[in-house]
């Protein structure tokens, strides 16, 4: 199977799994799966140079905070070992956690049984991902904080002579936040070209369309004005997403603006415009419409 076909398979699996969970639980961050599926699939199957997972396939229970658990570990092991030549991955909008878990399952980095632990008491597989959650390495907290932390990691890696890149997945809503722009200035000052940021630019925020809440466009021009390299692509085109990572950016951090659709692949959600942030069923007909869509596209649900 070509990497393009594999990436598309992973993307379809991400949407299928997150749709199933949304139906099972009466709601969920489904539009995030619709918009980001190809981005995460392309990163994991082609773009990032990660080693195999070194974490337990079935995540162990949460055993306590670092100060109380001498064996505390983050969820970074699902992205492979920390080796000087390997890339590292950081997710900033941690409400995308279920989407990331689905990507880990689809790429064989986490067992399917791990999804059954989602949002359960005592589980690491949290709805809002923390640093101990599978695939996570940082406590990103409120939106817009991860990029600043990655600057410190990238600087430390450079000081130690490491050559691996540092990939950050962000949402476009995070560019309404001042800390993000301060971080971009800092990236430019230190010439941290080992930092590559993929942005899920779906145009949506918790309060509706971004351009009606806090305009961030023209995003590419603004990023370049702050000293970054930037490229804009169709976020559902796996070849374009892969090629974007090869954009020359010597001495500059690279930002890939992936323009996406918040209901791509689950078109029945289109009627919810302009509110896509969290899909919650308020009427039985809404759930029934999504159930019909699921059955027609993917068949019987067996993982919900």
C-alpha positions in Angstrom: 0.0 0.0 0.0 1.3 3.5 -0.9 1.7 5.9 1.9 -1.0 8.1 0.3 -3.5 5.2 0.5 -2.4 4.4 4.0 -2.8 8.0 5.1 -6.3 8.1 3.7 -7.1 4.9 5.4 -5.9 6.3 8.7 -7.9 9.5 8.2 -11.1 7.6 7.5 -10.5 5.4 10.6 -10.1 8.5 12.7 -13.4 9.9 11.6 -15.1 6.6 12.0 -14.0 6.0 15.5 -14.7 9.6 16.7 -18.2 9.4 15.1 -18.9 6.2 16.9 -17.8 7.7 20.2 -20.0 10.8 19.6 -23.0 8.6 19.0 -22.2 6.4 22.0 -21.8 9.3 24.4 -24.4 11.7 23.1 -21.8 14.3 22.0 -18.1 14.9 21.4 -15.4 16.8 19.6 -16.4 15.4 16.2 -15.8 18.4 14.0 -12.1 18.4 15.1 -11.8 14.9 13.7 -13.5 15.9 10.5 -11.1 18.8 9.9 -7.8 17.3 11.2 -8.0 13.7 10.2 -5.7 14.0 7.1 -3.3 16.3 8.9 -2.6 13.8 11.7 -2.7 10.8 9.3 -0.1 12.4 7.1 2.1 13.4 10.0 2.1 9.9 11.5 2.3 7.9 8.3 4.8 10.0 6.3 6.1 13.3 7.5 7.4 12.7 11.1 10.4 10.5 11.7 9.3 8.7 14.8 10.5 5.5 16.2 8.0 2.7 17.2 5.9 3.2 20.3 7.7 2.4 23.6 4.6 2.7 25.7 2.2 -0.1 26.9 -0.3 -0.8 24.1 -3.1 -0.7 26.7 -2.5 2.5 28.8 -2.1 1.7 32.5 -4.3 3.5 35.0 -3.4 7.0 36.2 -1.1 6.4 39.2 -0.7 9.9 40.6 0.9 13.2 40.0 4.7 13.4 39.6 5.4 14.4 43.2 3.6 11.3 44.5 4.4 8.7 41.8 8.2 8.0 41.5 7.4 6.0 38.3 5.5 8.8 36.6 5.7 9.0 32.9 4.2 11.2 30.2 2.3 9.9 27.2 5.2 10.7 24.9 6.3 7.1 24.6 3.4 6.4 22.2 5.3 8.7 19.8 8.5 6.7 20.1 11.7 7.0 22.0 13.4 10.3 22.7 16.5 9.9 20.5 18.6 12.8 19.2 17.9 12.1 15.5 14.2 11.4 15.9 11.4 13.9 15.7 9.1 14.7 18.5 5.4 15.6 18.4 3.4 18.0 20.6 -0.3 18.6 20.5 -1.5 22.1 21.6 -5.3 22.1 21.4 -5.8 19.2 23.9 -9.5 19.0 23.4 -8.5 17.1 20.2 -7.4 14.3 22.5 -9.9 11.7 21.2 -8.8 12.5 17.6 -5.2 11.8 18.6 -6.1 8.6 20.4 -7.9 7.4 17.3 -4.8 8.2 15.2 -2.6 6.2 17.6 -4.9 3.2 17.3 -5.1 3.5 13.5 -1.3 3.6 13.2 -0.8 0.7 15.6 0.7 2.8 18.4 -2.0 2.1 20.9 -4.3 -0.9 21.4 -8.0 -0.4 20.5 -8.8 -1.4 24.1 -7.3 2.0 25.2 -10.3 3.8 23.6 -12.7 2.0 25.9 -10.9 3.9 28.8 -11.7 7.3 27.3 -13.0 9.8 29.9 -13.3 7.1 32.6 -12.4 7.7 36.2 -8.8 6.7 37.0 -7.8 6.6 33.3 -4.9 8.3 31.5 -7.1 8.5 28.4 -8.6 11.8 29.3 -11.2 13.8 27.3 -9.0 16.9 27.6 -5.6 15.5 27.2 -2.9 16.0 29.9 0.8 15.3 29.8 0.3 11.7 31.0 -2.3 11.0 28.3 -1.3 8.8 25.3 0.5 10.8 22.6 0.8 13.9 24.9 4.0 15.2 26.4 3.0 18.6 27.7 0.3 20.0 29.9 -0.9 22.5 27.3 -3.6 23.9 29.6 -5.5 26.7 28.1 -5.1 27.1 24.3 -1.9 28.8 23.1 0.6 27.5 25.7 2.3 24.5 24.0 4.2 26.5 21.4 6.0 28.5 24.1 7.0 25.2 25.9 8.3 23.7 22.7 10.6 26.7 22.2 12.4 25.6 25.4 12.6 22.0 24.3 13.9 23.0 20.8 16.5 25.2 22.3 17.7 22.5 24.7 17.8 19.9 21.9 19.9 22.3 19.8 22.3 22.9 22.7 22.8 19.2 23.0 23.4 18.8 19.2 20.2 16.9 18.5 19.0 17.0 14.9 15.4 15.8 15.3 12.6 18.1 14.4 9.9 19.3 16.8 6.4 19.1 15.3 3.5 21.1 16.9 -0.1 20.6 16.0 -2.2 23.7 16.6 -5.7 25.0 15.9 -6.3 28.3 14.2 -8.2 29.6 17.2 -4.9 29.7 19.1 -3.9 32.6 16.9 -6.4 34.8 18.6 -4.1 34.6 21.7 -1.3 37.0 22.4 1.0 34.4 23.8 1.1 32.6 20.5 2.5 35.7 18.7 5.0 36.3 21.5 6.2 32.7 20.9 6.5 33.2 17.2 8.6 36.3 17.8 10.8 34.2 20.0 11.1 31.4 17.4 12.3 34.0 14.9 14.8 35.5 17.4 16.4 32.2 18.1 16.2 31.0 14.5 14.6 27.8 15.5 14.1 26.1 12.2 13.7 22.7 13.8 10.2 23.7 14.8 7.4 22.8 12.3 3.8 23.8 13.1 0.8 22.3 11.4 -2.3 24.4 11.9 -5.8 23.0 11.6 -7.4 26.1 10.0 -11.0 25.1 10.1 -12.2 28.7 10.8 -14.1 27.7 13.9 -13.9 28.5 17.6 -16.0 27.7 20.7 -17.9 30.9 20.1 -18.5 30.4 16.4 -16.7 31.5 13.2 -13.2 32.9 14.0 -13.6 35.8 11.7 -16.6 37.0 13.6 -14.9 36.6 17.0 -11.4 37.8 16.5 -10.1 38.2 13.0 -6.7 36.5 12.5 -6.4 36.8 8.7 -4.4 37.2 6.6 -2.7 34.5 8.6 0.2 33.7 6.2 1.2 37.3 5.8 1.1 37.9 9.6 3.2 34.8 10.3 5.8 36.0 7.7 5.8 39.5 9.2 6.6 38.0 12.6 9.6 36.2 11.1 8.3 32.7 10.3 8.1 30.8 7.1 4.6 30.0 6.1 2.8 27.9 3.5 -0.9 27.4 2.8 -2.4 24.1 1.6 -5.6 22.2 1.3 -5.7 20.4 4.7 -7.5 17.4 3.2 -4.9 16.8 0.5 -2.4 14.3 1.9 0.1 15.0 -0.9 0.0 18.7 -0.3 0.3 18.3 3.4 3.4 16.1 2.9 5.0 18.4 0.4 4.5 21.4 2.7 6.9 19.9 5.3 9.7 20.1 2.6 9.2 23.9 2.2 12.7 25.6 2.5 12.8 27.5 5.8 16.5 27.8 6.8 16.8 29.8 10.0 13.0 30.1 10.4 10.3 28.0 12.0 7.8 26.6 9.4 4.1 27.1 9.8 1.8 25.0 7.5 -1.6 26.5 7.4 -3.9 23.6 6.5 -7.3 25.0 5.3 -9.9 22.5 6.4 -13.6 21.9 6.5 -15.2 21.3 10.0 -17.6 18.7 8.6 -15.4 17.0 6.0 -16.3 13.3 5.7 -19.3 13.7 8.0 -21.4 16.0 5.8 -24.5 15.5 7.9 -23.0 18.0 10.4 -23.2 20.9 7.9 -26.6 21.8 9.2 -25.1 22.8 12.5 -23.3 25.8 11.1 -21.9 28.0 12.4 -21.5 26.1 15.8 -19.2 23.1 15.4 -16.9 23.2 18.4 -18.7 20.5 20.4 -21.4 18.3 18.8 -24.1 17.8 21.4 -27.5 16.2 20.5 -30.4 18.3 21.7 -33.0 16.5 19.7 -33.5 12.8 19.0 -33.6 13.6 15.3 -30.0 14.9 15.3 -28.7 11.7 16.7 -30.8 9.6 14.4 -29.5 11.5 11.4 -25.9 10.9 12.4 -26.6 7.2 13.1 -28.1 6.8 9.6 -25.1 8.5 8.1 -22.7 6.2 10.0 -24.5 3.1 9.0 -24.6 4.1 5.3 -21.0 5.0 5.2 -19.3 2.6 7.6 -21.8 -0.1 8.5 -22.6 -1.6 11.9 -20.8 0.0 14.8 -18.7 -2.5 16.7 -16.4 -0.3 18.8 -19.0 1.9 20.5 
